[in-house]
Amino acid sequence: MSLRLILMRHAKSDWDDPTASDHERVLNARGRQNASALGVWLAQKGYRPDLALVSDASRTGETWLRVSQTWAEAPEVRFQATFYNAGPDLLLHAIRAATVPCVLVLAHNPGIGMLAEHLSAKAPTHSRFADYPTGSTLVLDFDAPSWADIGKGQLCDFVIPADLPA
């Protein structure tokens, strides 16, 4: 069976409110624009997840809202409190429990970037892949019977918001 995984880091967040906790930080204007552009990119490429596993932080929730607005029917979403600043092992554990063909994980660095590197059979040649900046989105395919059986994935795509039209 062919499985597809989309690993996305949240869009650019706002640092202007000194009273907001890190968990409560929302997107800034550029982040909102970038999240919408990422949604359009995913939709144009046909990368629609069946399930989105999203950190429950404000900036990831807002990123998901803007990304998912590009589909006529939004995929199932599960907000995960444990994804806030989660490491790659915890993220991978959640992925391995999935039962649908295409999963999107929307989380934070360094965990999401480390997972992207760990699961890529061959890393993208993009100069920004190693630091996985805000909005980074990696698409991998796996030839495995289930998520529990995945190893290294084959690169389909990698993009950062700066690569997309404004």
N, C-alpha and C positions, 0 to 999 in steps of 0.2 A: 504494500500500500504506500502511496505517496503522501507524505505529511509536509505541511508548510508551517514555518515559524517566522513570525515578524517580531523583531526585538527593537523597541523604540524607547529612546530617552525622552523625558518630558521636554516641552518647549521652554524657551527663555523665561525665567521668572523675574518678578519685581522685587527689588531690594529697598524700595522707597519708604516702606512702613516699618520703622524701627521697633514698633510694639508687636508686630506679627512674629509668631514663632516660625521656625524653619518649616514645620509641617503645614502652617497656614498660609505660606507665601503663595500668591496667585501669579498668573502670567502678566508680563508687561505687554505693551502694545505690539512690539516686535514678536513676542512669543505667541500672542493671539493670531497674528497674521501668519506666522510660520506654521502653527498647528493646523490652521485651515488649509494652507498650501500643501502640507503633508497629506491631509485627507484627500485632497484633489488628486495628488500624485498616486496615492494608493488606489483610489477608485479608477483612475485612467489606466493603471497597470493591471487592473483586475485582481489586486491583492486585498480581497475582502475576507476578514477572519470570520470564523464561525463562533468564536469565543474570544473575548478580551479579558485578560487578567491584569488589573490596574491597581497600582498603589493608591491608598486612600488619602494621600496628601492632596491639598487643594490644587497645586499646579499640575499634577498628573490627571486629576479629575477634569480640570478645565481643558487640558490638552485633549483628553479623550472626547469630551463633548464636541469640540471643534472638529476633530478628525472624523468622528462618527456621523456628523451632519451631512457628509458627502454621499452617504448611501440612503436609498429610499427607505430601507428598513435596517435599523441599526442592529448589529450583532448582539448576542447575549454578552453582558458585562458582569464581571464579579470584582468588586472593590476589595482589595486585600490589605488589611492593616499591617500584616507581617512583611509586605513588600517595601514599606518605608525604610530606606537605607539598607535593604536586604543584600546579602552577599549572593554570589552566583549559585551556590549550592542550594539555598532556599528557593530561589527562582526556578532552578532546574527541577527540584522536587515537585513544585506545583505544576510545571509543564508535563512531567512524567505521569501525572494523574489525569490528564485531559483525555477525552474520548472522542473528540471531533477532529476532522482533517486539517483545519487551519486555526492556529492560535496566535494571538497578538499579546505580547507582554509589554506593558508600559510602566517603566520604573525609573530608578535613579542610578547615577554613577556613585561609586565605582562599580557596583554590582552588575548593572546591565551591560556595561562595556566589557567587563571581565568575562561575562557569560558569552557575549558575542564572539570574543576572541577564542574562548574555549571550544565553542561549538562549530567554528568555521574550519572546514577541511583545508581551505585555502583562503587566507585573508584577502579582502578587497585591496586593490592597489591604491585606493584613495588616500591622499596624504593625511586626512583627518581621522581615519579609522582608529588609530591607536589611542587617541584621546577621547573619542566618542563624545563630541560636543552636544549641547542641547539640541534636541530634535533629530539626532542621528537615528536612522532607521535601516535595519539590516533584514533582508529576506533570505531565508535558507530553506532548502528542500531536503527531505530525508527519505530514503528508501527503506522503510521499516514497517513492520506490521502494527506497531503501536508506539505511543510516545515513551512507554517504559523501555523500549528497545533501541531508542535512537543513540547514535554515536556522533560522528562528525557530519555536518550538513554541507550540501553543495550550494555555493553562492548563486543566488538569483539576482540580487540587487543590493545596492547600498547607496544611501543618499543622505545629505545634510541639507538643512533649509537654504543655505547659501547657494546650493546647486539649482534651486528651483526658481521659476519666474516669480517676480514680486507681485 
